[in-house]
Amino acid sequence: QQKVARKVYYYKELLQKGAFNHSYEVVPGAAFGFTERILSSNHLFRFIDDRKENIFFKYVMGDVVPDIRKIKPQIVGLSITSPSQVIAAFTIGRIIKKLFPDIKIVIGGYWVSFFKKELFKRNDFAAFYDYVVFGEGETALCQLVSALNNDTPLSEISNLLYFDGGSFRESERICEEDVATLPCPDFSGLPLKKYGSYDGGRSCPLTYEVSRGCYWGKCSFCADLLFPKPTYRQKDARTLVRDIKNLKRKYGMKKIVISSPVFAPSHLKDFCKEVLKQGVKINWWAWTRLENNVTREMLELAKKAGCTSLGAGLESMNQRVLNSCDKGIKASVVKRIISDASDVGLKLGLQVILGLPGETKDEARYTIVSLIRHPARVGINSFFLMPQNYIFNNPDKYGIRKKKVTYLPFRFFYPFDNTEGAIGRRSSERMVAFYDMASGHGDSVKPSTQKHVERVKLAGYDEMIEYGKIVLSARRHELNGDYDKEIRLLKKLLKAFPDSAYLHYHLSSAYICTDQYEVAHEEAIRAGELGWSNDDIEQLLEACSEVLDDRRS
């Protein structure tokens, strides 16, 4: 905001209308909106080379360049999975190509595949990299190394864009990997001890793929798997267990994150049986689909085989909404699975999308009320319209109209209007904020008081929208450092929802920022009593106690 006020040379790229309520969205270089604008701006190269304004420049010169001098690589690979990583990757590539012109730079990853057509047109981007690997990269990267060593034609390499004669060209071959023949993942050389754990533990969980693609592949909103949708392929259970045993032996790992888009229930069941058969001791987490064959017996089997948690996309508790987005699951089955998972002691994490095309006020409210006190950990997000999915390609079918906006070739999210009276993006954001406040248990799944749950269930749609609006305003004041204003809004909400762990936790944090440690201590204790996660509460209490002890002494 200070940079915008001073009108630095790239300030127009920072003026992102309707920016998301996340701290990184105000950081030049990491924000989605900033990235898609600066890539089409005349200021791109000036910003990349700006030692003062580019937040990644100092890091690259201080950390990356010394490593390059030490290792002396011939090829450097950069994986770009998100718009927030683009400027960092381009800065690394730019500096390496300037200081070490003989080193070849190859980029790949989700964002690269997402915008392959646009990258093909940008010959000036050759200042950042030499090669682009799109889609699956194992065979392509091996072929590229071989071609550079043996001086063979690049046109014969799979899944490759390469710079030749002043422009990028696309190779003639497309390749999908035979996952059954892929070797066990190799994490050699990575500083694994520096990585944290998804569950707060000290040991780093390794990631492992059991399959590629999605056997369902029909969800209208999904852009995780790009067009043309990849073929679904899976490894057999014995291969999975063999690889996991190798990873345990080599790295001493105790946890694994199964990173495939979906672990098919039947495939998951076979894996669990093989784990138990071979007596492998490992904790793992996976993403699956909430289908009828996810039985109580299968959940018990998964827990015995070391599963600590299962994640799944739920999207809505309303069957009409599920049908309209071609989710292919039944709300009644979901309720049964949630209950079964709780009974067997297996954690369940659900992802919900509010504001899907056509979702009405009553349907959105029903989802909120249905999930407000569940033994499952629920994360709710607003619907974003992105390219590379069925809704974007056929908006009329799903009742939306894309808004006219400035053409940006690397635009990741598109504004839209509903044509069928659905709740809309702004309302869905407020509903999500309301749910965060109402459910607010941090990383814990301990429910709040029954009184609080009943109060939430009484809230109508308009009331949820109004309270959600206040929550968003409080967040903005927090980001801006206006803690007194944040406190006033949180206390206003607390009058309506006195047993909200979310409100007590954030009040405690705001009071600490205004040096009101006695009341911050009280609010932290109350947030803990209402179920907020213990690690967060301990940090607040430690911060309060340290200052209060000093004052007493």
C-alpha positions as CSV (number, residue, x, y, z in Angstrom):
1,Q,0.0,0.0,0.0
2,Q,2.9,2.3,0.7
3,K,4.3,1.6,-2.7
4,V,1.0,2.4,-4.3
5,A,0.8,5.6,-2.4
6,R,4.2,6.6,-3.6
7,K,3.3,5.4,-7.1
8,V,6.4,3.4,-7.8
9,Y,6.9,2.6,-11.5
10,Y,4.9,-0.7,-11.3
11,Y,2.1,0.6,-9.1
12,K,-0.6,-0.1,-11.7
13,E,0.2,-3.8,-11.5
14,L,-0.3,-3.6,-7.8
15,L,-3.8,-2.1,-8.1
16,Q,-5.5,-5.5,-8.1
17,K,-9.3,-4.8,-7.8
18,G,-11.0,-7.3,-5.5
19,A,-7.7,-8.8,-4.2
20,F,-8.1,-11.9,-2.1
21,N,-8.0,-11.8,1.7
22,H,-4.5,-13.3,2.0
23,S,-1.3,-11.5,3.1
24,Y,0.6,-12.7,0.0
25,E,-1.7,-10.8,-2.3
26,V,-0.1,-7.5,-1.3
27,V,3.4,-8.7,-1.8
28,P,5.0,-7.6,-5.2
29,G,6.4,-10.8,-6.8
30,A,4.3,-13.4,-5.0
31,A,0.7,-12.1,-5.5
32,F,-1.4,-13.9,-8.2
33,G,-2.9,-10.7,-9.5
34,F,0.5,-8.9,-9.6
35,T,2.1,-11.8,-11.4
36,E,-0.5,-12.0,-14.2
37,R,-0.2,-8.2,-14.7
38,I,3.6,-7.8,-14.6
39,L,4.1,-10.7,-17.1
40,S,2.2,-8.6,-19.7
41,S,3.7,-5.3,-18.6
42,N,6.5,-3.3,-20.1
43,H,8.0,-3.2,-16.6
44,L,8.7,-7.0,-16.4
45,F,12.4,-7.0,-17.1
46,R,13.0,-3.9,-15.2
47,F,11.3,-5.4,-12.2
48,I,13.1,-8.7,-12.5
49,D,16.5,-6.9,-12.5
50,D,15.5,-4.4,-9.8
51,R,17.7,-5.2,-6.8
52,K,15.6,-3.1,-4.5
53,E,12.1,-3.9,-5.5
54,N,12.3,-7.5,-6.5
55,I,12.1,-9.4,-3.2
56,F,13.8,-12.5,-4.7
57,F,16.9,-10.8,-6.1
58,K,18.8,-10.7,-2.8
59,Y,17.9,-14.4,-2.1
60,V,19.1,-15.5,-5.5
61,M,22.4,-13.7,-5.2
62,G,23.0,-14.7,-1.6
63,D,21.9,-18.3,-1.7
64,V,21.4,-19.7,-5.2
65,V,24.5,-18.2,-6.9
66,P,27.0,-19.5,-4.3
67,D,25.4,-23.0,-4.7
68,I,25.7,-22.8,-8.5
69,R,29.4,-21.8,-8.2
70,K,30.0,-24.8,-5.9
71,I,28.0,-27.5,-7.7
72,K,28.8,-26.3,-11.3
73,P,25.7,-27.9,-12.9
74,Q,25.2,-28.1,-16.6
75,I,21.4,-28.0,-16.4
76,V,19.2,-26.3,-13.7
77,G,15.6,-27.3,-13.4
78,L,12.9,-25.0,-12.0
79,S,9.5,-26.4,-11.1
80,I,6.7,-23.8,-11.1
81,T,3.4,-25.0,-9.7
82,S,1.7,-21.7,-8.8
83,P,1.6,-18.1,-10.1
84,S,3.2,-17.0,-6.8
85,Q,6.4,-18.9,-7.8
86,V,6.8,-17.4,-11.3
87,I,8.7,-14.2,-10.5
88,A,11.0,-16.2,-8.2
89,A,11.7,-18.8,-10.9
90,F,12.2,-16.2,-13.6
91,T,14.6,-14.2,-11.3
92,I,16.7,-17.4,-10.7
93,G,16.8,-18.2,-14.4
94,R,17.6,-14.6,-15.4
95,I,20.6,-14.3,-13.0
96,I,22.0,-17.7,-13.8
97,K,21.8,-17.0,-17.6
98,K,23.6,-13.7,-17.0
99,L,26.4,-15.0,-14.7
100,F,26.7,-18.6,-16.1
101,P,25.7,-18.4,-19.8
102,D,26.7,-22.0,-20.5
103,I,24.2,-23.5,-18.0
104,K,20.9,-24.6,-19.6
105,I,17.7,-23.7,-17.7
106,V,14.6,-25.9,-18.0
107,I,11.2,-25.1,-16.5
108,G,8.3,-27.4,-15.8
109,G,5.4,-27.9,-13.4
110,Y,1.6,-27.2,-13.2
111,W,1.7,-23.5,-14.0
112,V,4.0,-24.1,-17.0
113,S,1.6,-26.8,-18.4
114,F,-1.4,-24.6,-17.7
115,F,0.0,-21.7,-19.8
116,K,1.9,-23.7,-22.4
117,K,0.3,-21.9,-25.4
118,E,1.1,-18.5,-24.0
119,L,4.7,-19.4,-23.1
120,F,5.1,-20.7,-26.7
121,K,4.4,-17.1,-28.0
122,R,6.8,-15.3,-25.6
123,N,10.2,-15.4,-27.4
124,D,11.5,-12.7,-25.0
125,F,11.1,-15.2,-22.1
126,A,14.2,-17.0,-23.5
127,A,16.0,-14.6,-21.2
128,F,14.7,-16.7,-18.3
129,Y,15.0,-20.3,-19.6
130,D,16.0,-22.4,-22.5
131,Y,13.5,-25.3,-22.4
132,V,10.0,-25.9,-21.3
133,V,8.8,-29.3,-20.3
134,F,5.0,-29.6,-20.2
135,G,2.8,-32.4,-19.0
136,E,4.7,-35.4,-17.5
137,G,8.4,-34.8,-17.3
138,E,10.4,-37.9,-16.5
139,T,11.0,-39.2,-20.0
140,A,11.3,-35.7,-21.5
141,L,14.0,-34.7,-19.0
142,C,16.0,-37.8,-19.6
143,Q,15.7,-37.4,-23.3
144,L,16.8,-33.8,-23.0
145,V,19.9,-34.6,-21.1
146,S,20.7,-37.4,-23.6
147,A,20.2,-35.0,-26.5
148,L,22.4,-32.3,-25.1
149,N,25.1,-34.8,-24.4
150,N,24.9,-36.5,-27.8
151,D,23.9,-33.5,-29.9
152,T,20.7,-35.2,-31.3
153,P,17.7,-33.3,-32.6
154,L,15.5,-31.6,-29.9
155,S,12.4,-32.1,-32.1
156,E,12.4,-35.8,-31.2
157,I,12.1,-35.2,-27.4
158,S,8.7,-35.6,-25.9
159,N,6.7,-32.8,-24.2
160,L,9.2,-30.1,-25.0
161,L,9.3,-26.4,-26.1
162,Y,12.8,-25.4,-27.2
163,F,14.3,-22.1,-28.4
164,D,15.6,-22.3,-32.0
165,G,16.3,-19.6,-34.6
166,G,14.9,-16.8,-32.5
167,S,11.6,-18.4,-31.5
168,F,10.2,-21.3,-29.5
169,R,9.3,-24.5,-31.2
170,E,7.3,-27.5,-30.0
171,S,8.5,-31.1,-30.3
172,E,6.6,-33.6,-32.3
173,R,6.0,-36.2,-29.6
174,I,3.6,-36.3,-26.6
175,C,4.3,-38.8,-23.8
176,E,2.4,-40.2,-20.9
177,E,4.5,-42.2,-18.5
178,D,4.0,-45.9,-17.8
179,V,3.7,-45.5,-14.0
180,A,4.2,-49.2,-13.4
181,T,7.8,-49.0,-14.7
182,L,8.8,-45.7,-13.0
183,P,11.6,-46.2,-10.4
184,C,11.2,-45.5,-6.7
185,P,11.4,-41.7,-6.0
186,D,14.9,-40.4,-5.2
187,F,15.2,-37.6,-2.6
188,S,19.0,-37.8,-2.3
189,G,20.6,-34.4,-1.6
190,L,17.5,-32.7,-0.3
191,P,17.8,-31.2,3.2
192,L,14.9,-33.2,4.6
193,K,15.6,-32.3,8.2
194,K,14.8,-28.7,7.3
195,Y,11.2,-29.5,6.3
196,G,8.3,-29.6,8.7
197,S,5.5,-32.0,9.0
198,Y,1.9,-31.6,7.9
199,D,0.7,-32.7,11.4
200,G,3.1,-30.6,13.4
201,G,5.6,-33.4,14.0
202,R,9.3,-33.1,13.6
203,S,9.9,-35.7,10.9
204,C,9.5,-34.8,7.3
205,P,6.9,-36.9,5.4
206,L,7.9,-37.8,1.9
207,T,5.5,-37.6,-1.0
208,Y,4.7,-40.6,-3.2
209,E,2.4,-41.2,-6.2
210,V,0.2,-44.3,-6.4
211,S,-1.4,-43.3,-9.7
212,R,-1.8,-40.5,-12.2
213,G,-4.9,-39.0,-13.7
214,C,-8.4,-39.4,-12.3
215,Y,-10.6,-42.4,-13.0
216,W,-13.7,-40.1,-12.6
217,G,-12.5,-37.0,-14.4
218,K,-15.9,-35.4,-14.8
219,C,-16.1,-32.7,-12.1
220,S,-17.1,-29.5,-13.9
221,F,-15.0,-27.2,-11.8
222,C,-11.7,-29.2,-11.7
223,A,-8.6,-27.7,-13.2
224,D,-6.1,-29.8,-11.3
225,L,-5.8,-32.1,-14.3
226,L,-5.5,-30.1,-17.5
227,F,-7.0,-30.7,-21.0
228,P,-6.7,-33.1,-22.6
229,K,-7.3,-35.0,-19.4
230,P,-4.5,-37.5,-18.8
231,T,-5.2,-41.2,-18.9
232,Y,-5.8,-42.8,-15.5
233,R,-3.0,-45.2,-14.6
234,Q,-2.1,-46.9,-11.3
235,K,0.7,-49.0,-9.8
236,D,-0.1,-52.4,-8.4
237,A,-0.1,-52.8,-4.6
238,R,3.1,-54.8,-4.4
239,T,5.0,-52.1,-6.3
240,L,3.6,-49.5,-3.9
241,V,4.7,-51.4,-0.8
242,R,8.1,-52.3,-2.4
243,D,8.8,-48.6,-3.0
244,I,7.7,-47.6,0.5
245,K,10.0,-50.2,2.1
246,N,12.9,-48.8,0.0
247,L,12.0,-45.2,1.1
248,K,11.9,-46.3,4.8
249,R,15.2,-48.1,4.5
250,K,17.0,-45.2,2.7
251,Y,15.6,-42.2,4.5
252,G,14.3,-43.6,7.8
253,M,10.9,-42.0,7.1
254,K,7.9,-42.6,9.3
255,K,5.3,-40.8,7.4
256,I,4.2,-40.5,3.8
257,V,1.9,-38.2,1.9
258,I,0.2,-40.0,-1.0
259,S,0.2,-37.1,-3.5
260,S,-1.9,-38.6,-6.3
261,P,-5.1,-36.6,-7.2
262,V,-7.1,-39.6,-6.1
263,F,-6.5,-42.9,-4.4
264,A,-9.3,-45.0,-5.8
265,P,-11.1,-46.8,-3.0
266,S,-10.6,-50.3,-4.5
267,H,-6.9,-49.5,-5.1
268,L,-6.6,-48.1,-1.6
269,K,-8.1,-51.3,-0.2
270,D,-5.6,-53.5,-2.1
271,F,-2.7,-51.3,-0.8
272,C,-3.9,-51.7,2.8
273,K,-4.0,-55.4,2.5
274,E,-0.5,-55.6,1.1
275,V,0.9,-53.3,3.8
276,L,-0.6,-55.5,6.5
277,K,0.5,-58.7,4.7
278,Q,4.1,-57.5,4.6
279,G,4.1,-56.0,8.1
280,V,5.2,-52.5,7.0
281,K,4.9,-49.9,9.7
282,I,4.2,-46.5,8.2
283,N,1.8,-43.6,8.8
284,W,0.2,-42.1,5.7
285,W,-2.3,-39.7,4.4
286,A,-4.2,-39.8,1.0
287,W,-6.9,-38.2,-1.1
288,T,-9.8,-40.3,-2.1
289,R,-13.5,-40.1,-3.3
290,L,-16.4,-40.5,-1.0
291,E,-18.1,-43.3,-2.9
292,N,-20.4,-46.1,-1.6
293,N,-17.5,-48.6,-1.6
294,V,-15.8,-46.6,1.1
295,T,-17.2,-48.9,3.8
296,R,-16.8,-48.9,7.5
297,E,-14.7,-52.1,7.1
298,M,-12.4,-50.4,4.5
299,L,-11.9,-47.4,6.9
300,E,-11.0,-49.9,9.7
301,L,-8.6,-51.6,7.3
302,A,-7.0,-48.3,6.4
303,K,-6.4,-47.4,10.0
304,K,-4.8,-50.7,10.8
305,A,-2.5,-50.2,7.7
306,G,-1.3,-46.9,9.2
307,C,-3.6,-44.3,7.6
308,T,-3.9,-41.3,9.9
309,S,-6.2,-39.2,7.8
310,L,-8.2,-39.3,4.5
311,G,-9.0,-36.2,2.5
312,A,-11.8,-35.8,0.0
313,G,-13.6,-33.2,-2.1
314,L,-17.1,-32.9,-0.9
315,E,-18.0,-29.5,-2.5
316,S,-21.6,-29.4,-1.1
317,M,-24.0,-31.2,1.2
318,N,-26.8,-30.5,-1.3
319,Q,-27.5,-33.3,-3.8
320,R,-28.8,-31.0,-6.5
321,V,-25.5,-29.0,-6.4
322,L,-23.5,-32.2,-6.4
323,N,-25.4,-33.4,-9.5
324,S,-25.1,-30.0,-11.3
325,C,-21.3,-30.1,-11.0
326,D,-21.1,-33.8,-12.0
327,K,-19.4,-34.7,-8.7
328,G,-20.7,-38.3,-8.9
329,I,-21.2,-38.8,-5.2
330,K,-24.3,-39.0,-2.9
331,A,-24.8,-36.7,0.1
332,S,-26.4,-39.5,2.0
333,V,-23.3,-41.7,1.5
334,V,-21.0,-38.8,2.6
335,K,-22.9,-38.5,5.9
336,R,-22.6,-42.2,6.5
337,I,-18.8,-42.1,5.7
338,I,-18.3,-39.2,8.1
339,S,-20.0,-41.1,10.9
340,D,-18.1,-44.3,10.1
341,A,-14.8,-42.5,10.1
342,S,-15.5,-41.0,13.5
343,D,-16.6,-44.3,14.9
344,V,-13.3,-46.1,13.9
345,G,-11.1,-43.1,14.9
346,L,-9.9,-42.1,11.5
347,K,-9.5,-38.4,10.8
348,L,-11.4,-37.1,7.7
349,G,-10.7,-33.8,6.0
350,L,-13.3,-32.4,3.6
351,Q,-13.0,-29.7,1.0
352,V,-16.1,-27.6,0.2
353,I,-16.7,-25.0,-2.6
354,L,-19.3,-22.4,-2.0
355,G,-20.7,-20.4,-4.9
356,L,-20.6,-23.1,-7.5
357,P,-22.6,-22.1,-10.6
358,G,-26.3,-22.3,-9.8
359,E,-26.0,-22.7,-6.0
360,T,-28.9,-20.9,-4.3
361,K,-29.0,-19.1,-1.0
362,D,-30.8,-21.9,0.7
363,E,-28.4,-24.5,-0.7
364,A,-25.3,-22.6,0.5
365,R,-26.8,-22.1,4.0
366,Y,-27.8,-25.8,4.2
367,T,-24.1,-26.8,3.6
368,I,-22.9,-24.4,6.3
369,V,-25.4,-25.6,8.8
370,S,-24.9,-29.3,8.0
371,L,-21.1,-29.0,8.5
372,I,-21.0,-26.7,11.5
373,R,-20.5,-29.5,14.0
374,H,-18.9,-32.4,12.4
375,P,-16.1,-34.8,13.5
376,A,-14.5,-34.1,10.1
377,R,-12.1,-31.3,9.5
378,V,-13.7,-29.0,6.9
379,G,-12.1,-26.4,4.7
380,I,-14.4,-24.2,2.7
381,N,-13.4,-22.0,-0.3
382,S,-15.2,-19.8,-2.7
383,F,-15.6,-20.9,-6.3
384,F,-13.0,-19.4,-8.7
385,L,-13.5,-19.5,-12.4
386,M,-10.3,-20.7,-14.0
387,P,-9.4,-21.9,-17.5
388,Q,-8.8,-25.6,-18.2
389,N,-12.2,-26.9,-16.8
390,Y,-15.6,-27.8,-18.2
391,I,-17.3,-24.7,-16.7
392,F,-14.9,-22.3,-18.3
393,N,-15.2,-24.0,-21.7
394,N,-19.0,-24.1,-21.6
395,P,-20.3,-21.2,-19.4
396,D,-23.8,-21.2,-20.9
397,K,-24.4,-24.8,-19.8
398,Y,-23.6,-23.9,-16.2
399,G,-25.4,-20.6,-16.1
400,I,-22.5,-18.1,-15.9
401,R,-21.3,-15.2,-18.0
402,K,-17.6,-14.2,-18.1
403,K,-17.2,-10.5,-17.4
404,K,-15.4,-8.3,-19.9
405,V,-11.9,-7.7,-18.6
406,T,-8.5,-6.5,-19.9
407,Y,-6.9,-9.3,-21.9
408,L,-4.1,-10.9,-19.9
409,P,-2.6,-14.0,-21.4
410,F,-1.5,-15.3,-18.0
411,R,-4.7,-14.6,-16.2
412,F,-5.4,-17.4,-13.6
413,F,-8.8,-16.3,-12.2
414,Y,-11.6,-14.8,-14.3
415,P,-14.5,-12.6,-12.9
416,F,-18.0,-13.8,-13.8
417,D,-21.7,-13.3,-13.2
418,N,-24.3,-15.9,-12.6
419,T,-27.3,-15.9,-15.0
420,E,-29.5,-18.1,-12.9
421,G,-29.8,-16.3,-9.6
422,A,-27.0,-18.1,-7.7
423,I,-25.4,-16.5,-4.7
424,G,-22.4,-15.0,-6.5
425,R,-18.7,-14.6,-5.7
426,R,-18.9,-11.8,-3.1
427,S,-21.6,-13.5,-1.2
428,S,-19.8,-16.8,-1.2
429,E,-16.6,-15.1,0.2
430,R,-18.7,-13.7,3.0
431,M,-20.3,-17.1,3.6
432,V,-16.9,-18.7,3.8
433,A,-15.7,-16.0,6.3
434,F,-18.8,-16.7,8.4
435,Y,-18.1,-20.4,8.5
436,D,-14.5,-19.8,9.5
437,M,-15.7,-17.7,12.4
438,A,-18.6,-20.0,13.3
439,S,-16.7,-23.3,13.1
440,G,-13.3,-21.8,14.1
441,H,-11.4,-24.6,15.7
442,G,-8.1,-24.0,14.0
443,D,-6.3,-27.4,13.4
444,S,-8.4,-29.2,16.0
445,V,-11.7,-31.0,15.4
446,K,-12.9,-30.6,18.9
447,P,-16.4,-29.1,18.7
448,S,-17.5,-25.9,20.4
449,T,-20.3,-25.8,22.8
450,Q,-23.8,-27.0,21.9
451,K,-25.1,-23.5,22.7
452,H,-22.8,-22.1,20.0
453,V,-23.8,-24.7,17.5
454,E,-27.5,-24.0,18.0
455,R,-26.9,-20.3,17.7
456,V,-25.2,-20.8,14.3
457,K,-28.0,-23.0,13.1
458,L,-30.5,-20.3,13.8
459,A,-28.7,-17.8,11.6
460,G,-30.4,-17.0,8.4
461,Y,-28.7,-16.5,5.0
462,D,-28.8,-12.7,5.3
463,E,-27.4,-12.8,8.8
464,M,-24.6,-15.1,7.7
465,I,-23.7,-12.7,4.9
466,E,-23.7,-9.7,7.3
467,Y,-21.5,-11.4,9.9
468,G,-19.2,-12.7,7.2
469,K,-18.8,-9.1,5.9
470,I,-17.7,-8.0,9.4
471,V,-15.2,-10.9,9.6
472,L,-13.6,-9.9,6.3
473,S,-13.4,-6.3,7.5
474,A,-11.7,-7.4,10.7
475,R,-9.1,-9.4,8.6
476,R,-8.4,-6.3,6.5
477,H,-7.8,-4.2,9.6
478,E,-5.4,-7.0,10.8
479,L,-3.5,-6.9,7.6
480,N,-3.2,-3.2,7.7
481,G,-2.1,-3.2,11.3
482,D,-5.3,-1.4,12.5
483,Y,-5.6,-3.6,15.6
484,D,-7.9,-1.3,17.5
485,K,-10.4,-1.4,14.7
486,E,-10.0,-5.1,14.4
487,I,-10.7,-5.5,18.2
488,R,-13.9,-3.4,17.9
489,L,-15.3,-5.6,15.1
490,L,-14.3,-8.9,16.9
491,K,-16.0,-7.7,20.1
492,K,-19.1,-6.8,18.1
493,L,-19.2,-10.4,16.6
494,L,-18.6,-11.8,20.1
495,K,-21.9,-10.4,21.3
496,A,-23.7,-12.5,18.8
497,F,-21.4,-15.6,19.1
498,P,-19.9,-15.6,22.6
499,D,-18.7,-19.2,22.3
500,S,-16.7,-18.8,19.1
501,A,-13.2,-20.1,19.5
502,Y,-12.2,-18.2,16.4
503,L,-13.2,-14.8,17.8
504,H,-11.5,-15.4,21.2
505,Y,-8.3,-16.6,19.5
506,H,-8.1,-13.6,17.2
507,L,-9.0,-11.2,20.0
508,S,-6.1,-12.6,22.0
509,S,-3.7,-12.1,19.1
510,A,-5.0,-8.5,18.5
511,Y,-4.7,-7.6,22.2
512,I,-1.0,-8.8,22.1
513,C,-0.4,-6.5,19.2
514,T,-1.8,-3.6,21.3
515,D,0.2,-4.5,24.4
516,Q,-2.9,-5.6,26.3
517,Y,-1.4,-8.8,27.7
518,E,-3.7,-9.5,30.7
519,V,-6.8,-9.5,28.6
520,A,-5.0,-11.3,25.8
521,H,-4.1,-14.1,28.3
522,E,-7.7,-14.4,29.3
523,E,-8.9,-14.6,25.7
524,A,-6.3,-17.3,24.8
525,I,-7.4,-19.4,27.7
526,R,-11.1,-19.1,26.6
527,A,-10.2,-20.0,23.0
528,G,-8.4,-23.1,24.2
529,E,-11.5,-24.1,26.4
530,L,-13.6,-23.8,23.3
531,G,-11.4,-26.1,21.2
532,W,-8.9,-24.0,19.4
533,S,-5.7,-26.0,18.6
534,N,-3.3,-26.4,21.5
535,D,-0.1,-25.4,19.6
536,D,-1.6,-22.0,18.7
537,I,-2.9,-21.4,22.3
538,E,0.5,-22.3,23.8
539,Q,2.2,-19.8,21.6
540,L,-0.2,-17.0,22.7
541,L,0.1,-17.9,26.4
542,E,3.9,-18.1,26.1
543,A,4.0,-14.6,24.6
544,C,1.7,-13.2,27.3
545,S,3.4,-14.9,30.2
546,E,6.9,-13.7,29.1
547,V,5.8,-10.0,29.2
548,L,3.6,-10.4,32.3
549,D,6.4,-12.1,34.3
550,D,8.8,-9.3,33.3
551,R,6.3,-6.7,34.5
552,R,5.8,-8.5,37.9
553,S,9.5,-8.8,38.4
